[in-house]
Amino acid sequence: MQLVARVAVPPSGWGYHLLVLLHIICAVGGFGAVSYRAFALYLARQRGDAVAAGAIAVYGQISQVAEVLVYGTGVFGVAAIAAAGSNSYFDKPWVYAALVIFVVMVGLLHAVVRPAERRYRAELIDLAQLPGVAPPARPPHFDRLERLQRRVGAGMGAFNVCLLAALYLMVFKP
């Protein structure tokens, strides 16, 4: 009896490749835009509160589109794995690890980052409606804004570390 090693044949077919292409397009557009949330918030704060309010409002709209693309990344990724047919990746541990990381990332967006951004925008609106205060007096809004900015930064830092871990899994397939 002779043992023959099976050569792994990569999945093929136009459906599989189309789903992988859509997965990559969504990943670039979604994660590319979402990854810079904390940095955009920081730069807006450096420009002043009036500019920050406008910049954050615009970036909030961009982020909504980006989050839809992030969801598309997960949907098209799972669909591509399902379309792989006999070459199914569902029996690979790295796929499940990447899915868990994806769920953690979406959880960070919904549980940490988005609520902090909403409160940040509300604080900016409240601050804009206050009468001017002579220095060195400072409304308590500034302290809350700094805490919220740190929360967004911490959430996005964790998000970006998860993104790097997911990319590692998908590139090296350990």
Backbone as a printed PyTorch tensor [residue, N CA C, xyz], in Angstrom:
tensor([[[  0.8480,  -1.1780,   0.0000],
         [  0.0000,   0.0000,   0.0000],
         [  0.8930,   1.2410,   0.0000]],

        [[  0.6230,   2.0960,  -0.9190],
         [  1.4380,   3.2960,  -1.0540],
         [  0.6390,   4.5050,  -0.5850]],

        [[  1.2680,   5.3200,   0.2880],
         [  0.6120,   6.5300,   0.7800],
         [  0.9300,   7.6920,  -0.1520]],

        [[ -0.0950,   8.3960,  -0.5400],
         [  0.0760,   9.5310,  -1.4380],
         [ -0.4080,  10.7760,  -0.7000]],

        [[  0.4340,  11.7590,  -0.6840],
         [  0.0560,  13.0190,  -0.0270],
         [ -0.8970,  13.7810,  -0.9290]],

        [[ -1.9670,  14.2600,  -0.3230],
         [ -2.9130,  15.0820,  -1.0880],
         [ -2.4220,  16.5200,  -1.1160]],

        [[ -2.4470,  17.0710,  -2.2750],
         [ -2.0740,  18.4690,  -2.4270],
         [ -3.3280,  19.3110,  -2.2080]],

        [[ -3.2000,  20.2970,  -1.3500],
         [ -4.3380,  21.1790,  -1.0940],
         [ -4.6040,  22.0210,  -2.3340]],

        [[ -5.8090,  21.9260,  -2.8200],
         [ -6.2060,  22.6940,  -3.9930],
         [ -7.0200,  23.8800,  -3.5110]],

        [[ -6.5950,  25.0780,  -3.8550],
         [ -7.3500,  26.2420,  -3.3850],
         [ -8.7370,  26.2710,  -4.0170]],

        [[ -9.6780,  26.8530,  -3.3210],
         [-11.0290,  26.9680,  -3.8780],
         [-10.9950,  27.7550,  -5.1860]],

        [[-11.9250,  27.4470,  -6.0490],
         [-11.9790,  28.1700,  -7.3220],
         [-13.4340,  28.4050,  -7.6960]],

        [[-13.6100,  29.0380,  -8.7970],
         [-14.9530,  29.3420,  -9.2810],
         [-15.2270,  30.8280,  -9.1520]],

        [[-16.0310,  31.3350, -10.0830],
         [-16.2870,  32.7800, -10.1020],
         [-17.0570,  33.2280,  -8.8680]],

        [[-17.9660,  32.4070,  -8.3510],
         [-18.7430,  32.7830,  -7.1590],
         [-17.8560,  32.9690,  -5.9500]],

        [[-16.9490,  32.0310,  -5.7450],
         [-16.0170,  32.1220,  -4.6250],
         [-15.1550,  33.3840,  -4.7470]],

        [[-14.5950,  33.5850,  -5.9230],
         [-13.7080,  34.7370,  -6.1240],
         [-14.4550,  36.0620,  -6.0030]],

        [[-15.6950,  36.1020,  -6.4670],
         [-16.5080,  37.3150,  -6.3140],
         [-16.7490,  37.6170,  -4.8320]],

        [[-17.0590,  36.5850,  -4.0600],
         [-17.2920,  36.7890,  -2.6220],
         [-16.0160,  37.2270,  -1.9080]],

        [[-14.8920,  36.6670,  -2.2760],
         [-13.6200,  37.0930,  -1.6770],
         [-13.3290,  38.5450,  -2.0490]],

        [[-13.5740,  38.9040,  -3.3080],
         [-13.3670,  40.2890,  -3.7360],
         [-14.2570,  41.2410,  -2.9350]],

        [[-15.5350,  40.9080,  -2.7690],
         [-16.4410,  41.7590,  -1.9860],
         [-16.0050,  41.8260,  -0.5240]],

        [[-15.5210,  40.7140,   0.0080],
         [-14.9950,  40.6820,   1.3760],
         [-13.8260,  41.6650,   1.5160]],

        [[-12.9170,  41.6460,   0.5730],
         [-11.7390,  42.5270,   0.6390],
         [-12.1460,  43.9870,   0.4470]],

        [[-13.0480,  44.2690,  -0.4960],
         [-13.5100,  45.6460,  -0.7100],
         [-14.1580,  46.1960,   0.5520]],

        [[-15.0110,  45.3960,   1.1720],
         [-15.6620,  45.8290,   2.4160],
         [-14.6400,  46.0280,   3.5320]],

        [[-13.6490,  45.1480,   3.6010],
         [-12.6320,  45.2600,   4.6470],
         [-11.8230,  46.5410,   4.4880]],

        [[-11.4040,  46.8280,   3.2710],
         [-10.6020,  48.0400,   3.0420],
         [-11.4210,  49.2900,   3.3470]],

        [[-12.6250,  49.3580,   2.7940],
         [-13.4570,  50.5460,   3.0060],
         [-13.9480,  50.6770,   4.4310]],

        [[-14.3810,  49.5860,   5.0240],
         [-14.9400,  49.6390,   6.3750],
         [-13.8980,  49.8290,   7.4470]],

        [[-12.9340,  48.9070,   7.5010],
         [-11.9190,  48.9970,   8.5520],
         [-11.0020,  50.1870,   8.3290]],

        [[-10.7600,  50.5300,   7.0660],
         [ -9.9250,  51.7000,   6.7830],
         [-10.5130,  52.9730,   7.3440]],

        [[-11.8140,  53.1470,   7.2150],
         [-12.4660,  54.3660,   7.7230],
         [-12.6580,  54.3240,   9.2280]],

        [[-13.0320,  53.1690,   9.7560],
         [-13.3230,  53.0610,  11.1890],
         [-12.0430,  53.1500,  12.0290]],

        [[-10.9410,  52.6520,  11.5070],
         [ -9.7030,  52.5800,  12.2790],
         [ -9.1840,  53.9350,  12.7500]],

        [[ -9.5560,  54.9940,  12.0560],
         [ -9.0320,  56.3160,  12.3910],
         [ -9.9720,  57.1500,  13.2560]],

        [[-10.9700,  56.5300,  13.8550],
         [-11.9500,  57.2710,  14.6570],
         [-11.3060,  58.0980,  15.7630]],

        [[-10.5050,  57.4720,  16.5800],
         [ -9.9000,  58.1720,  17.7130],
         [ -8.9670,  59.2770,  17.2290]],

        [[ -8.2360,  59.0100,  16.1570],
         [ -7.3250,  60.0110,  15.6160],
         [ -8.0980,  61.2090,  15.0770]],

        [[ -9.2100,  60.9530,  14.3840],
         [-10.0420,  62.0480,  13.8640],
         [-10.6200,  62.8760,  15.0080]],

        [[-11.0470,  62.2130,  16.0670],
         [-11.5750,  62.9200,  17.2310],
         [-10.4900,  63.7840,  17.8730]],

        [[ -9.3000,  63.2410,  17.9920],
         [ -8.1830,  63.9880,  18.5700],
         [ -7.8560,  65.2210,  17.7290]],

        [[ -7.7600,  65.0570,  16.4160],
         [ -7.4400,  66.1950,  15.5500],
         [ -8.5400,  67.2470,  15.5780]],

        [[ -9.7950,  66.8170,  15.6270],
         [-10.9030,  67.7690,  15.6910],
         [-10.8280,  68.5720,  16.9850]],

        [[-10.5040,  67.9150,  18.0910],
         [-10.3910,  68.6250,  19.3790],
         [ -9.2850,  69.6690,  19.3450]],

        [[ -8.2210,  69.3970,  18.6080],
         [ -7.1080,  70.3410,  18.5260],
         [ -7.4880,  71.6100,  17.7740]],

        [[ -8.5230,  71.5290,  16.9410],
         [ -8.9370,  72.6730,  16.1240],
         [ -9.9010,  73.5930,  16.8530]],

        [[-10.4550,  73.1540,  17.9520],
         [-11.4110,  73.9650,  18.6980],
         [-12.7800,  73.3210,  18.7080]],

        [[-13.6050,  73.7340,  19.6350],
         [-14.8850,  73.0720,  19.8540],
         [-15.8660,  73.2460,  18.7010]],

        [[-15.9200,  74.4280,  18.0930],
         [-16.8630,  74.6340,  16.9860],
         [-16.4660,  73.7670,  15.7950]],

        [[-15.1780,  73.7380,  15.4880],
         [-14.6980,  72.9140,  14.3910],
         [-14.8770,  71.4470,  14.7310]],

        [[-14.6220,  71.0950,  16.0010],
         [-14.7530,  69.6950,  16.4230],
         [-16.1760,  69.2000,  16.2230]],

        [[-17.1470,  70.0190,  16.5470],
         [-18.5460,  69.6050,  16.4100],
         [-18.8640,  69.2780,  14.9540]],

        [[-18.4460,  70.1430,  14.0430],
         [-18.6990,  69.8950,  12.6230],
         [-17.9320,  68.6940,  12.1030]],

        [[-16.6700,  68.6060,  12.4780],
         [-15.8480,  67.4850,  12.0170],
         [-16.3700,  66.1600,  12.5480]],

        [[-16.7840,  66.1490,  13.7970],
         [-17.2870,  64.9170,  14.3950],
         [-18.6160,  64.5210,  13.7670]],

        [[-19.4440,  65.5000,  13.4440],
         [-20.7230,  65.1910,  12.7860],
         [-20.4790,  64.5530,  11.4180]],

        [[-19.5580,  65.1230,  10.6480],
         [-19.2500,  64.5780,   9.3230],
         [-18.6150,  63.1950,   9.4610]],

        [[-17.6800,  63.0580,  10.3870],
         [-17.0210,  61.7670,  10.5540],
         [-18.0160,  60.7150,  11.0580]],

        [[-18.9920,  61.1460,  11.8370],
         [-20.0350,  60.2320,  12.2930],
         [-20.8110,  59.6510,  11.1250]],

        [[-21.0980,  60.4830,  10.1230],
         [-21.7960,  59.9990,   8.9360],
         [-20.9240,  59.0300,   8.1410]],

        [[-19.6510,  59.3460,   8.0150],
         [-18.7220,  58.4530,   7.3110],
         [-18.6240,  57.1270,   8.0560]],

        [[-18.5730,  57.1950,   9.3710],
         [-18.4500,  55.9810,  10.1820],
         [-19.6640,  55.0770,  10.0450]],

        [[-20.8450,  55.6590,   9.8750],
         [-22.0370,  54.8370,   9.6980],
         [-21.9290,  54.0000,   8.4250]],

        [[-21.4580,  54.6130,   7.3560],
         [-21.2650,  53.8750,   6.1030],
         [-20.1690,  52.8270,   6.2950]],

        [[-19.0940,  53.2090,   6.9660],
         [-17.9790,  52.2930,   7.1930],
         [-18.4190,  51.0850,   8.0210]],

        [[-19.2810,  51.2960,   8.9990],
         [-19.7380,  50.1820,   9.8220],
         [-20.5650,  49.1920,   8.9980]],

        [[-21.3430,  49.6860,   8.0600],
         [-22.0860,  48.7800,   7.1740],
         [-21.0970,  47.9330,   6.3700]],

        [[-20.0150,  48.5540,   5.9140],
         [-18.9850,  47.8120,   5.1880],
         [-18.2950,  46.7950,   6.0960]],

        [[-18.1040,  47.1360,   7.3700],
         [-17.5220,  46.1800,   8.3220],
         [-18.4240,  44.9540,   8.4370]],

        [[-19.7310,  45.1790,   8.5540],
         [-20.6660,  44.0480,   8.6060],
         [-20.5810,  43.2370,   7.3160]],

        [[-20.4620,  43.9320,   6.1860],
         [-20.3200,  43.2470,   4.9070],
         [-19.0830,  42.3710,   4.8630]],

        [[-18.0190,  42.8090,   5.5230],
         [-16.8010,  42.0100,   5.5920],
         [-17.1000,  40.6500,   6.2070]],

        [[-17.8330,  40.6580,   7.3070],
         [-18.1780,  39.4000,   7.9610],
         [-19.0900,  38.5460,   7.1070]],

        [[-20.0970,  39.1560,   6.5280],
         [-21.0710,  38.4170,   5.7120],
         [-20.3930,  37.8000,   4.4900]],

        [[-19.6350,  38.6030,   3.7520],
         [-18.9870,  38.0890,   2.5500],
         [-17.8640,  37.1090,   2.8820]],

        [[-17.1970,  37.2970,   4.0140],
         [-16.1620,  36.3480,   4.4310],
         [-16.7450,  34.9750,   4.7180]],

        [[-17.8300,  34.9360,   5.4810],
         [-18.4810,  33.6570,   5.7800],
         [-19.0590,  33.0450,   4.5010]],

        [[-19.6220,  33.8770,   3.6410],
         [-20.1730,  33.3730,   2.3770],
         [-19.0660,  32.7810,   1.4970]],

        [[-17.9030,  33.4240,   1.4780],
         [-16.7880,  32.9030,   0.6760],
         [-16.3270,  31.5580,   1.2290]],

        [[-16.2760,  31.4410,   2.5440],
         [-15.8870,  30.1620,   3.1410],
         [-16.9000,  29.0800,   2.7820]],

        [[-18.1800,  29.4310,   2.8300],
         [-19.2260,  28.4680,   2.4700],
         [-19.1470,  28.0960,   0.9920]],

        [[-18.7650,  29.0460,   0.1440],
         [-18.6810,  28.7940,  -1.2950],
         [-17.4330,  28.0060,  -1.6770]],

        [[-16.5370,  27.8180,  -0.7290],
         [-15.3080,  27.0890,  -1.0260],
         [-15.5760,  25.6180,  -1.3250]],

        [[-16.7780,  25.1540,  -1.0190],
         [-17.1710,  23.7860,  -1.3610],
         [-16.3610,  22.7400,  -0.6350]],

        [[-15.7900,  21.7990,  -1.4000],
         [-15.0500,  20.6970,  -0.7930],
         [-13.7720,  21.1770,  -0.1220]],

        [[-13.3550,  22.3760,  -0.4270],
         [-12.1690,  22.9540,   0.1960],
         [-12.5440,  23.7740,   1.4280]],

        [[-13.5810,  23.3810,   2.0940],
         [-14.1450,  24.1720,   3.1860],
         [-13.1050,  24.5610,   4.2270]],

        [[-13.1450,  25.8130,   4.5580],
         [-12.2850,  26.3230,   5.6110],
         [-12.9540,  26.2110,   6.9790]],

        [[-14.1890,  25.7480,   7.0150],
         [-14.8980,  25.6810,   8.2900],
         [-14.2620,  24.6870,   9.2560]],

        [[-13.3880,  23.8330,   8.7680],
         [-12.7180,  22.9030,   9.6750],
         [-11.3630,  23.4310,  10.1440]],

        [[-11.0650,  24.6640,   9.8320],
         [ -9.7890,  25.2720,  10.2300],
         [ -9.9820,  26.1230,  11.4880]],

        [[ -9.1550,  25.9100,  12.4970],
         [ -9.3020,  26.6810,  13.7440],
         [ -9.1130,  28.1920,  13.5630]],

        [[ -8.2570,  28.6000,  12.6270],
         [ -8.0050,  30.0290,  12.4450],
         [ -9.2630,  30.7610,  11.9850]],

        [[-10.1470,  30.0600,  11.2690],
         [-11.3880,  30.6830,  10.8030],
         [-12.2730,  31.0170,  11.9980]],

        [[-12.4050,  30.0700,  12.9140],
         [-13.2280,  30.3190,  14.1060],
         [-12.6150,  31.4070,  14.9860]],

        [[-11.2850,  31.4030,  15.0930],
         [-10.6250,  32.4570,  15.8700],
         [-10.8760,  33.8240,  15.2370]],

        [[-10.8020,  33.9030,  13.9030],
         [-11.0550,  35.1730,  13.2040],
         [-12.5030,  35.6130,  13.3920]],

        [[-13.4470,  34.6660,  13.3800],
         [-14.8530,  35.0240,  13.6040],
         [-15.0800,  35.5480,  15.0150]],

        [[-14.4360,  34.9240,  15.9890],
         [-14.5590,  35.4010,  17.3770],
         [-13.9880,  36.8090,  17.4970]],

        [[-12.8390,  37.0340,  16.8830],
         [-12.2350,  38.3720,  16.9200],
         [-13.1500,  39.3880,  16.2410]],

        [[-13.7630,  39.0080,  15.1310],
         [-14.6930,  39.9010,  14.4280],
         [-15.8580,  40.2820,  15.3440]],

        [[-16.4160,  39.3180,  16.0500],
         [-17.5280,  39.5910,  16.9660],
         [-17.0700,  40.5250,  18.0940]],

        [[-15.8640,  40.3230,  18.5990],
         [-15.3280,  41.2120,  19.6430],
         [-15.1880,  42.6280,  19.0970]],

        [[-14.7100,  42.7570,  17.8670],
         [-14.5360,  44.0760,  17.2660],
         [-15.8710,  44.8040,  17.1150]],

        [[-16.8750,  44.1090,  16.6170],
         [-18.1950,  44.7190,  16.4710],
         [-18.7530,  45.0700,  17.8500]],

        [[-18.5120,  44.2050,  18.8300],
         [-18.9410,  44.4980,  20.2030],
         [-18.2770,  45.7410,  20.7580]],

        [[-16.9910,  45.9200,  20.4930],
         [-16.2960,  47.1350,  20.9410],
         [-16.9000,  48.3790,  20.3080]],

        [[-17.2150,  48.2930,  19.0230],
         [-17.8310,  49.4470,  18.3590],
         [-19.1650,  49.8090,  18.9980]],

        [[-19.9870,  48.7990,  19.2480],
         [-21.3410,  49.0570,  19.7570],
         [-21.3850,  49.3410,  21.2530]],

        [[-20.5080,  48.7350,  22.0290],
         [-20.5840,  48.8720,  23.4830],
         [-19.7020,  49.9890,  24.0320]],

        [[-18.6260,  50.3080,  23.3510],
         [-17.6770,  51.2910,  23.8960],
         [-17.6110,  52.5520,  23.0400]],

        [[-17.2930,  52.3930,  21.7750],
         [-16.9560,  53.5370,  20.9300],
         [-18.1800,  54.3790,  20.5620]],

        [[-19.1920,  53.7570,  19.9940],
         [-20.3590,  54.5300,  19.5380],
         [-21.0620,  55.2670,  20.6790]],

        [[-21.3080,  54.6260,  21.8290],
         [-21.9580,  55.3760,  22.9200],
         [-21.1110,  56.5680,  23.3880]],

        [[-19.7950,  56.3820,  23.4550],
         [-18.9280,  57.4830,  23.8750],
         [-18.9540,  58.6100,  22.8520]],

        [[-18.9810,  58.2750,  21.5710],
         [-19.0640,  59.3100,  20.5430],
         [-20.3830,  60.0720,  20.6230]],

        [[-21.4770,  59.3570,  20.8520],
         [-22.7820,  60.0240,  20.9750],
         [-22.7740,  60.9910,  22.1620]],

        [[-22.2650,  60.5440,  23.2930],
         [-22.1970,  61.4310,  24.4660],
         [-21.2510,  62.5930,  24.2170]],

        [[-20.1860,  62.3530,  23.4870],
         [-19.2360,  63.4120,  23.1580],
         [-19.9320,  64.5030,  22.3400]],

        [[-20.6740,  64.0990,  21.3110],
         [-21.3970,  65.0850,  20.4910],
         [-22.4250,  65.8420,  21.3260]],

        [[-23.1090,  65.1500,  22.2230],
         [-24.0960,  65.8060,  23.0890],
         [-23.4130,  66.8150,  24.0130]],

        [[-22.2650,  66.4620,  24.5460],
         [-21.5190,  67.3950,  25.4010],
         [-21.0760,  68.6250,  24.6140]],

        [[-20.6500,  68.4230,  23.3830],
         [-20.2490,  69.5620,  22.5590],
         [-21.4270,  70.5050,  22.3040]],

        [[-22.5990,  69.9380,  22.0570],
         [-23.7850,  70.7710,  21.8270],
         [-24.1300,  71.5370,  23.0930]],

        [[-24.0850,  70.8580,  24.2410],
         [-24.3460,  71.5390,  25.5110],
         [-23.3390,  72.6570,  25.7550]],

        [[-22.0840,  72.3810,  25.4630],
         [-21.0270,  73.3680,  25.6760],
         [-21.2200,  74.5810,  24.7670]],

        [[-21.6460,  74.3480,  23.5410],
         [-21.8540,  75.4460,  22.5930],
         [-22.9970,  76.3560,  23.0250]],

        [[-23.9480,  75.8420,  23.8000],
         [-25.0980,  76.6230,  24.2290],
         [-24.8480,  77.3870,  25.5270]],

        [[-23.7110,  77.1430,  26.1730],
         [-23.4020,  77.8480,  27.4070],
         [-22.9350,  79.2640,  27.1070]],

        [[-23.2170,  80.1830,  28.0090],
         [-22.6570,  81.5270,  27.8290],
         [-21.1480,  81.4820,  28.0470]],

        [[-20.4490,  82.4300,  27.4860],
         [-19.0000,  82.4980,  27.6340],
         [-18.5830,  82.5950,  29.0870]],

        [[-17.4740,  81.9670,  29.4150],
         [-16.9460,  81.9600,  30.7730],
         [-15.5620,  82.5920,  30.7300]],

        [[-15.3220,  83.5030,  31.6500],
         [-14.0170,  84.1630,  31.6950],
         [-12.9710,  83.2180,  32.2880]],

        [[-11.7550,  83.2620,  31.7630],
         [-10.6920,  82.4200,  32.3230],
         [-10.4100,  82.8380,  33.7580]],

        [[ -9.9850,  82.0240,  34.5960],
         [ -9.6040,  80.6230,  34.4550],
         [-10.7670,  79.6640,  34.6900]],

        [[-11.9890,  80.1650,  34.8170],
         [-13.1420,  79.2830,  35.0030],
         [-13.2780,  78.3580,  33.7950]],

        [[-13.7050,  77.1620,  34.0840],
         [-13.8150,  76.1640,  33.0140],
         [-15.0400,  75.3040,  33.2750]],

        [[-15.9670,  75.2320,  32.3170],
         [-17.1630,  74.4010,  32.5110],
         [-16.7730,  72.9280,  32.6970]],

        [[-17.5820,  72.1810,  33.4270],
         [-17.2620,  70.7610,  33.6500],
         [-17.3370,  69.9320,  32.3720]],

        [[-17.9000,  70.5090,  31.3360],
         [-18.0030,  69.7860,  30.0730],
         [-16.6330,  69.3530,  29.5490]],

        [[-15.6200,  70.1940,  29.7800],
         [-14.2890,  69.8900,  29.2560],
         [-13.7270,  68.6040,  29.8550]],

        [[-13.9350,  68.4180,  31.1520],
         [-13.4620,  67.1910,  31.7890],
         [-14.1830,  65.9750,  31.2260]],

        [[-15.4900,  66.0990,  31.0310],
         [-16.2540,  64.9860,  30.4610],
         [-15.8190,  64.7060,  29.0200]],

        [[-15.5470,  65.7720,  28.2620],
         [-15.0790,  65.5860,  26.8910],
         [-13.7450,  64.8340,  26.8640]],

        [[-12.8540,  65.1700,  27.7670],
         [-11.5570,  64.4900,  27.8150],
         [-11.7150,  63.0210,  28.1820]],

        [[-12.6030,  62.7240,  29.1450],
         [-12.8550,  61.3280,  29.5310],
         [-13.4450,  60.5470,  28.3550]],

        [[-14.3900,  61.1650,  27.6570],
         [-15.0180,  60.4900,  26.5180],
         [-14.0190,  60.2760,  25.3860]],

        [[-13.1510,  61.2560,  25.1850],
         [-12.1280,  61.1100,  24.1480],
         [-11.1880,  59.9590,  24.4990]],

        [[-10.8110,  59.8270,  25.7540],
         [ -9.9640,  58.7080,  26.1790],
         [-10.6840,  57.3790,  26.0000]],

        [[-11.9910,  57.3680,  26.2810],
         [-12.7760,  56.1280,  26.1190],
         [-12.8250,  55.7110,  24.6490]],

        [[-13.0660,  56.6750,  23.7660],
         [-13.0610,  56.3590,  22.3300],
         [-11.6730,  55.8650,  21.9190]],

        [[-10.6440,  56.5330,  22.4110],
         [ -9.2750,  56.1250,  22.0780],
         [ -8.9550,  54.7230,  22.5680]],

        [[ -9.3640,  54.3970,  23.7850],
         [ -9.1100,  53.0600,  24.3270],
         [ -9.8940,  52.0060,  23.5420]],

        [[-11.1520,  52.3000,  23.2460],
         [-11.9660,  51.3570,  22.4740],
         [-11.3940,  51.1220,  21.0920]],

        [[-10.9660,  52.1960,  20.4470],
         [-10.4080,  52.0450,  19.1070],
         [ -9.0200,  51.4140,  19.1490]],

        [[ -8.2790,  51.6390,  20.2230],
         [ -6.9920,  50.9490,  20.3710],
         [ -7.1940,  49.4440,  20.4440]],

        [[ -8.1490,  49.0140,  21.2610],
         [ -8.4660,  47.5860,  21.3620],
         [ -8.9920,  47.0560,  20.0310]],

        [[ -9.8260,  47.8470,  19.3680],
         [-10.3600,  47.4730,  18.0530],
         [ -9.2190,  47.2430,  17.0660]],

        [[ -8.2640,  48.1610,  17.0280],
         [ -7.1610,  48.0560,  16.0770],
         [ -6.2430,  46.8750,  16.3910]],

        [[ -6.0470,  46.5660,  17.6670],
         [ -5.2590,  45.3800,  18.0310],
         [ -5.9820,  44.1210,  17.5560]],

        [[ -7.2900,  44.0760,  17.7330],
         [ -8.0830,  42.9380,  17.2320],
         [ -7.9840,  42.8380,  15.7160]],

        [[ -8.0090,  43.9710,  15.0420],
         [ -7.8970,  43.9740,  13.5830],
         [ -6.5570,  43.3840,  13.1520]],

        [[ -5.4910,  43.7590,  13.8360],
         [ -4.1750,  43.1980,  13.5130],
         [ -4.1510,  41.6910,  13.7490]],

        [[ -4.7800,  41.2450,  14.8180],
         [ -4.8350,  39.8060,  15.1000],
         [ -5.6170,  39.0790,  14.0180]],

        [[ -6.7400,  39.6380,  13.5860],
         [ -7.5400,  39.0100,  12.5330],
         [ -6.7600,  38.9730,  11.2130]],

        [[ -6.0620,  40.0530,  10.9030],
         [ -5.2560,  40.0700,   9.6750],
         [ -4.1540,  39.0170,   9.7390]],

        [[ -3.5280,  38.8810,  10.8910],
         [ -2.4980,  37.8520,  11.0590],
         [ -3.0910,  36.4770,  10.7600]],

        [[ -4.2460,  36.1910,  11.3400],
         [ -4.8740,  34.8880,  11.1320],
         [ -5.2000,  34.6470,   9.6560]],

        [[ -5.6980,  35.6570,   8.9780],
         [ -6.1050,  35.4800,   7.5880],
         [ -4.9230,  35.3910,   6.6270]],

        [[ -3.8260,  36.0440,   6.9670],
         [ -2.6590,  35.9920,   6.0830],
         [ -1.8590,  34.7120,   6.3060]],

        [[ -1.5820,  34.3800,   7.5660],
         [ -0.7050,  33.2460,   7.8610],
         [ -1.4550,  31.9240,   8.0770]],

        [[ -2.7550,  31.9880,   8.3530],
         [ -3.6050,  30.7990,   8.5200],
         [ -2.9270,  29.7350,   9.4000]],

        [[ -2.5970,  30.1080,  10.6340],
         [ -1.8730,  29.1530,  11.5050],
         [ -2.6950,  27.9270,  11.8740]]])
